[in-house]
């Protein structure tokens, strides 16, 4: 038997080939998951400040509306005394 055509490869070579095949096969999905996490982080970092701006604008709008309502309720349209008619009472309360 001649060993000229054959090369002697040990179990480490086969293991390295399996690890390399796994890395090539799984690299795409792993990169997709990592980039998805990164994209979610990016959207979160943009969304949270935008949401805070919306909340701040809503709070300012509520405060302005409350101040206007308070001013409107405290104003007196007529500065002179107003005559209130009192109800008249019947003197005779006996049934007829």
C-alpha positions in Angstrom: 0.0 0.0 0.0 1.2 3.4 -1.0 0.4 6.6 1.0 1.3 9.0 -1.7 -2.3 9.9 -2.7 -3.6 10.1 0.8 -3.0 12.8 3.3 -3.2 12.1 7.0 -5.7 14.3 8.6 -6.6 14.0 12.3 -9.9 14.5 14.1 -8.9 18.2 14.7 -9.2 18.9 11.0 -12.7 17.4 10.8 -13.7 19.4 13.8 -12.3 22.6 12.3 -14.2 21.9 9.1 -17.5 21.4 11.1 -17.0 24.6 13.0 -16.2 26.5 9.8 -19.4 25.1 8.1 -21.4 26.1 11.2 -20.0 29.6 11.2 -20.7 30.1 7.5 -24.3 28.7 7.8 -25.2 30.6 11.0 -23.5 33.9 10.3 -26.4 35.3 8.4 -29.1 34.6 11.0 -26.8 35.7 13.9 -26.0 39.0 12.1 -29.7 39.5 11.4 -30.6 39.0 15.1 -27.8 41.4 16.2 -28.7 44.0 13.6 -32.4 43.7 14.7 -31.4 44.3 18.3 -29.4 47.3 17.1 -32.3 48.6 15.0 -34.7 48.2 18.0 -32.2 50.1 20.2 -31.9 52.9 17.6 -35.7 53.2 17.3 -36.0 53.2 21.1 -33.4 55.9 21.4 -35.2 58.0 18.9 -38.8 57.2 20.1 -38.3 57.9 23.9 -37.2 61.5 23.4 -39.9 62.0 20.8 -42.5 60.6 23.3 -41.1 62.9 26.0 -41.6 65.9 23.7 -45.2 64.9 23.0 -45.8 64.5 26.8 -44.3 67.9 27.5 -46.4 69.6 24.8 -49.5 68.0 26.2 -48.7 69.1 29.7 -48.1 72.7 28.5 -51.4 72.6 26.6 -53.3 71.4 29.7 -51.7 74.1 31.9 -52.6 76.8 29.4 -56.2 75.5 29.2 -56.5 75.4 33.0 -55.2 79.0 33.4 -57.6 80.3 30.8 -60.5 78.6 32.6 -59.4 80.1 35.9 -59.2 83.5 34.4 -62.5 83.2 32.7 -64.2 82.0 35.9 -62.7 84.9 38.0 -63.7 87.7 35.7 -66.8 89.7 36.5 -68.6 90.9 33.4 -70.7 93.6 35.2 -69.1 95.7 37.8 -72.3 97.1 39.2 -74.6 95.3 41.7 -77.2 93.0 40.2 -80.8 93.1 41.4 -82.0 89.6 42.3 -85.8 89.0 42.4 -86.8 87.1 45.5 -89.6 84.7 45.2 -92.9 85.8 46.7 -94.5 83.7 49.4 -98.2 83.1 49.6 -99.6 84.2 53.0 -102.5 81.9 52.9 -101.3 78.3 53.0 -104.7 76.7 53.7 -106.0 74.4 51.0 -109.0 75.8 49.1 
